[in-house]
Amino acid sequence: MRDNDPLAAFWMPFTANRAFKAHPRQLIAAKDMHYRDAAGNPILDGTSGLWCSNAGHCRTTIVEAVAQAAASMDFGPTFQLGHPLAFELASRVAGLMPEGLDRIFFTNSGSESVDTALKIALAAQRARGQGTRTRLIGRERGYHGTGFGGISVGGIVNNRRWWQGLPGVDHLPHTHDLARNAFSKGFPAHGKELADDLERLVALHGAETIAAVIVEPMASSTGVLVPPVGYLQRLRELCTRHGIILIFDEVITAFGRVGGATASGQWGVTPDIITLAKGLTNAAVPMGAVAVHRSIHDDIVGNAADGIELFHGYTYSGHPLACAAGLATLDLYHDEGLFDKADELGAYWAEAAHGLRGRPHVIDIRTIGLVAGIELQPRDGAPTKRATELFHACFDNGLLVRATGDIIALSPPLILEKAHIDEMFGKLGDLLERIG
Ligand SMILES: Cc1ncc(COP(=O)(O)O)c(C=O)c1O
């Protein structure tokens, strides 16, 4: 049976499908800092698409590199074969990671990177003769994509309400603390001690049962929850003490978002495994990666019998088009100094964002790097509605923001200029006055 509605067939991800299809807002083109809507109006991109087009849109060198790769070898398997672009990109990515995390496994998305990282952590513990370590620890309000691994260690109830996750998973408490930390610029002062909850889980389960802890260095998707001063360092200490592999999910924070190539490098805390995606290819072609400490790689690969050492991979791991996009993207980041932008513009960004303090409904503003979270007072009996309405109002006035719960998140392309910052927060300020 055919459906005459051209919007009917696409079951949209993470979307209120009925509301969207009743009032569709479509994007039809993009260049640099702007999208165009269906009527051709410019929409200033305040979110790098979905935290991913860090170098801005349709950058010529990326477009050309992808076109060339498509024309010369559209696909090449990486199972028992290889092609040069994959090796080249892996070496380039390795060179950007913190010291030691120089073995790179390619995936196609953040969710796959997370599942891959969890599997590598479990495999490493086994290879080390620590096969009783099977427990995985995530954190409340964590977002690690939508695979079964990711929803299990993630801390968003709606993402797993309908699905039973992996067994043997536990969670650390989240670090969001409005009472003590509201309107922080940079790292909030209070909450380092929340990392000590790992000691409670060790006491509860036994360290010999715990394989890995996974956290986002900054929880982004649940509303820009910046880690308290000293928190990540404390988590690192405790994981080392108890033989637990520490995974930082940097799907959002890598590639310049908070300055530097990774939050780990920028903030001086080195995990054992880092997950990547999004900014890796500037989102021009889907790709993810997992950067693994060489010792973990060597324990798994070195201890394996002859043949395949890790039974894991994806048909499109190291896809030539994605590799071409990745190489061109890393060149752009380097040539345009985009990993320095968060430092160069961060103070101006933070001032502008915190300038919204005192506007109607605003109960918190938090900023770090080129990220801002603006938390609104939820409407009585109608949580999330106010932020959704603001998201729509922004779009209709030429600005793309992200609404998550009652929080507006901003994470613009790193090519932005001060005038864009003024426009973003100027529009937001005006629209906050107008929504109820
Ligand atoms: C920290 C983190 N991990 C994993 C993911 C999942 O990535 P993907 O949607 O590419 O599967 C996301 C997506 O936003 C993310 O923010």
The ligand as an SDF file (V2000), in Angstrom:
LIG
                    3D

 16 16  0  0  0  0  0  0  0  0999 V2000
   29.4250   11.0920   24.0640 C   0  0  0  0  0  0  0  0  0  0  0  0
   28.6970   10.4000   22.9650 C   0  0  0  0  0  0  0  0  0  0  0  0
   28.9140    9.1090   22.7400 N   0  0  0  0  0  0  0  0  0  0  0  0
   28.2900    8.4460   21.7490 C   0  0  0  0  0  0  0  0  0  0  0  0
   27.4020    9.0990   20.9300 C   0  0  0  0  0  0  0  0  0  0  0  0
   26.6960    8.3410   19.8490 C   0  0  0  0  0  0  0  0  0  0  0  0
   27.1520    8.7190   18.6130 O   0  0  0  0  0  0  0  0  0  0  0  0
   26.3210    8.2850   17.2940 P   0  0  0  0  0  0  0  0  0  0  0  0
   25.0520    9.0430   17.3300 O   0  0  0  0  0  0  0  0  0  0  0  0
   27.2590    8.6810   16.1800 O   0  0  0  0  0  0  0  0  0  0  0  0
   26.1290    6.8120   17.3660 O   0  0  0  0  0  0  0  0  0  0  0  0
   27.1440   10.4430   21.1270 C   0  0  0  0  0  0  0  0  0  0  0  0
   26.2060   11.1820   20.2630 C   0  0  0  0  0  0  0  0  0  0  0  0
   25.8530   12.2940   20.4870 O   0  0  0  0  0  0  0  0  0  0  0  0
   27.7980   11.1130   22.1780 C   0  0  0  0  0  0  0  0  0  0  0  0
   27.5600   12.4050   22.4390 O   0  0  0  0  0  0  0  0  0  0  0  0
  1  2  1  0
  2  3  1  0
  2 15  2  0
  3  4  2  0
  4  5  1  0
  5  6  1  0
  5 12  2  0
  6  7  1  0
  7  8  1  0
  8  9  2  0
  8 10  1  0
  8 11  1  0
 12 13  1  0
 12 15  1  0
 13 14  2  0
 15 16  1  0
M  END
$$$$
